[in-house]
Amino acid sequence: MRTWWRGPDGVRAGWCALLFVLLNVLLVFACVYLTPRAWLLSMVTKGQISPGFMAYNEFALLVPAVAATAIMTRFEGRKFLSCGLGGDRALSRFANGVFWGLFLLAVIMLVLVATGHAALAWGGLGGRGVVGYALAWAIASLLTGLAEELALRGYLLQAITRGLGFWPALVSTSLVFGALHISNHGEGVIGVASAALGGAIMAMGVRGTGTLWWPIGLHSAWDYAENFIFGTPDSGQICAGALLHTTPLGRSVLSGGATGPEGSLFTFSLLAVSFFLAWRVFGQSLTDKRAFTNKRPLTNK
């Protein structure tokens, strides 16, 4: 019998999505409450956040995302890995995403330097510092990709797709992803819009590959290139221990200013082109229709 709570395939997808969000929010607040504030602030030096700070911050987001996903998939009688973490080509898809994340950020930096809107200099690290920070930022960036992709483009994207279709799911999760960047100190309007557009690209990647591994790779590599390789602000946040140091020059609407590369119209334009290409590559056909479908794989009793 269909009711306001149950549909033909069990509990309605909208309620499942809402329950997932509520679980995530409650668990995130619990993690924040249990974290000693003084200890966390000790990892911020002269306004620059360390890879340790970033890693802990993302770990505190990853744990709630994993827990909420586990609870909701258990509730539906599904496997945890069915939310995009399974598949036999996970490593190759992750590596492909890493390549495109590094490539996109490198192209943006090339454009900024070539147009006189950025200047690069050595970050001042020694040999041990380069190796140590390279590894530390790799771990922090991977946690970022895992936490944010699982929270927004794992179970949640699937649940909204089951209820409303893929495009409403893409738009809603991308808008939330952009809105979450507003709280970052130094973030701007263009930066928020670029983040939302980046979220749409990664949602297309989930649709096309049937897994989260391509967007996890792209997301992780993008942050790694900003935080470590080029030493740019990351959504207004300055990171310590970068290989290079980037100084924005000229009008902030083109250089990105204190926001970082995503605050530049050059970046927004490149991401718009990238979304179109992602739509052409991923939007026309699914490589694994069983992994990403509008219907619930298994109905809950």
N, C-alpha and C positions, 0 to 999 in steps of 0.2 A: 504494500500500500504506500502510495506517495504522500508525504507530509512535508511540512516546512523544514523538517530536519533530515528526512530520508528521501532519496530519489530512486530511480530504477536500479542503480548500481551501488546502493548503500547510502551512507551519510553523504550529503551533498558536498560537492567540491568546494563551494564557497565557505562552508563551515569548517572544513578541513584546513583551508588556507588560513582562516582567521585563528583557529586553534594553534596552528604552527607559529604564526606571528606572535600571539600572546605568550606561548611557551618560550619563544626566543627572547622576547623583551624581558620577561620575568627572570629568566636565567642570567641574562646579561646584567641586569641590575643586581642580582645576587652576587655575581662575580665582582662587580665594582664595589659593592658594600664590603666584601670580604678582603679586598686588596688594601694593604697598608698604604695610605696616600704618601706618607713621607718616603717610604722605600721606593715608590714609583717615581716620585719627583727627583730622587737622587740620581736617576738615570738621564736627567735632562741637564746639560751643562751649557751655560751661556746661551740659552734659548735654542740649542741644538739637541734633537732627540737622538738617542743612541740606538743601535740595532737591538740591544737588549730591551729597551723601552718598547720599540715597535713590535718585537717578537712577543713580549708578554701581552701587550694590548691586543694583538691579533689572536693569540692563544685564548684570551678571555672572551673573544667572539667566536672562536672555533668550537670550544667546548659546548656552549649553548646551542650552536647550530647542529652539532653532531647529536646532542641529546634530544633536541626537538625533532630532528629527522628520525632518530631511532624510535621515539615514542609514537610518532604519527605513522610510520611504516608498520610498526607492530600493531597499532590500532586497526590498520587496514588489512592486516594479514599479508603484507608484502615484505620482501627482503630489503635490508638497508641499502645495499648496493644498487637497487633498482632506481635510485634517485640520481643516477648519472655517474656513479663511481665505478661501475662495472665495465665489462667489455674486454676483449682480448687484444685490443690495439691501444691500450691506455698510454703506454710509454711513447709510442710513435706520435700519437695525437698531442700529448703533452709537449714533446720536443718540437713539433710543428708550431704549436702555439707560442712556445718560447722564441722561436725564430721570428715570427711575425711581431711579437711584442718588442723585441730588440730592434728589428728592422724599422718599424713605424717610428719609434722614438729617435733612432739614428737619423732618419729622413727629416724629422722635425728639427732636430738640432742642426743638421746641415743647412736647412732653409734659414733658420734663425741666424746662424753665423754668416752665411753667404749674403744675406740682406742687411747685415750690420746691426741686428737686433740682439746679439749675444756674443760674448767673448769667453773663450775657454782658457783656463790656466791649470797648471799642475796643482793637485790638492795638497801636496806637502807630505804625503805618507812615505815612510821608509819601506824597505823590502818586507820586513815582518808585518808592518802595518797593512800593506797592500794585501798580503795573503790572509791575515786575520780578519780584516774588515770585509774582504771579498766573500769569505765563507760566512761570516756573521750576517751580512746583508742578504746573502742567498737564502739562509734559513728564515730570516724575518720576512723576506718577500714571498717565499713559498707559503708561509703561514697566512700571509695576507690573501694570496690567491685562493687558498683552500677555504679560509673562513668566509670570505665575502661571496665567493661563487656558490658555496654550499648553502649559505643563508638565503641568497636571493634567486639563484638560478638552478637550484636543485629541486627539492620537494615543492617549494612555493611556486616556481614557474610551472611545474607539472600540474599542480592542483588547480591553478587559475586556468591553465590551458584546458583541462578536463571540463571546467565549468563554463568558460566563456570563449575558448578558442585561443590559438597561439598569439595572434596579433594583440589582443587586449592584454594577454599575459606579458608579452614583450614590452608594451608601452608602460604598463603599471609598474613592473619590476625595474625598468630603466629609470622611470621618474623617481622612484624611491631611492635608487642608487645615487642619482644626481642630488636629491634632497639631502641625503645623509652627509654629503660633502659640505653643506652650508655651515655646519658647526665647526669646520676646520678654520683656525685663525688664518686670515689672509686670503681665504677663498673668494672668488669673484663670480659675477654672473656668467661670464664666458666659460669659466672653469666648471661651474655646475652643469652648464649645458653640454660641455665636452664630456663630462663624466657620464651624463645620461646617454649621450650618443655612444660612448664606449660600452655602456651596459647593453645597449641595443645590439651592438656588434657581437658581444659575447653571447647574448641570447640566441642570435642567429647561428653561432657556432654550436650551441647545444642542440638546436633543431637539426642542423646538418650532419653532425657527427653522432648524435644520440647519446653523448656523454658530456661530462663536465671537464674532461681533461684538456681539451683544446683551449677553452676560456681560462682555465686555471693556469695553464702555461703562459698564455698571452698576458694575463693580469699580473702574474708574478714577474715576468720579464720586464714589463713596462715599469713597474715600481722599482725593480732592481736597477734598470738603466738610469732612472731619475735619481734614486737615493745614493747609489754607489758609483756607477760609471761616469755620469756627467755632473753629479753634484748639484742638481737643480733643486729649487723648492718643490715639494710634493704637496699639492693642494694647500700651499701657504706654509708648510712645515719645512724647517731647515734640518737636514740630517748631518750627523757627524761622521767623519771617517770616509770621505768620498775620494775616489781616484782622481777625478778632475773637479774643478770648481767653475761654475758657470755664472757670469755676471750679465744680467739683462740690460739692454741698452735701448734707448729711444722710448717711444710711446708704449705704455704697458699693454694697450689693446693688441699690439703686434708682438711685443717681446714676451708677454705673459706677466712681466713685473714680479711682484712678490708672490703671486699665485703659483708660478712655475709655467712650464711649457703649455699645460692644458688651458691656461688663461689667455692664450694667443689665438687670434682669428686664423692664423696659419694652421694651428692644430685642429681647430674646429672644422676647417675646410677639408683637411686631410682625412679626418675621421668621417666626415660626410661622404667623401669618395669611397672610403674603406667600407662603410656600411652598404653602399650600393653594390660594391664588389662582393661583399659577404652575402648579400641577398641573391646576387646572380649565382654564386657558387653553392650556397647552402639552402637557399629558399626554394629552389625549383624541384629538388628531390631529396629524399631522406636516405642516408646510407644504411640506417638501421631502424626501420619503422617500428619494430617491436620495443625499442628502448625509449621512444618518444611518441606517445599517442594521445589522442583526445579522450580516450576511455581508460577507466581504471583497470590495470592488469588483473587484479584479483579483488573481488568484492568482499567487503567486511560484513560479518554476520551480526 
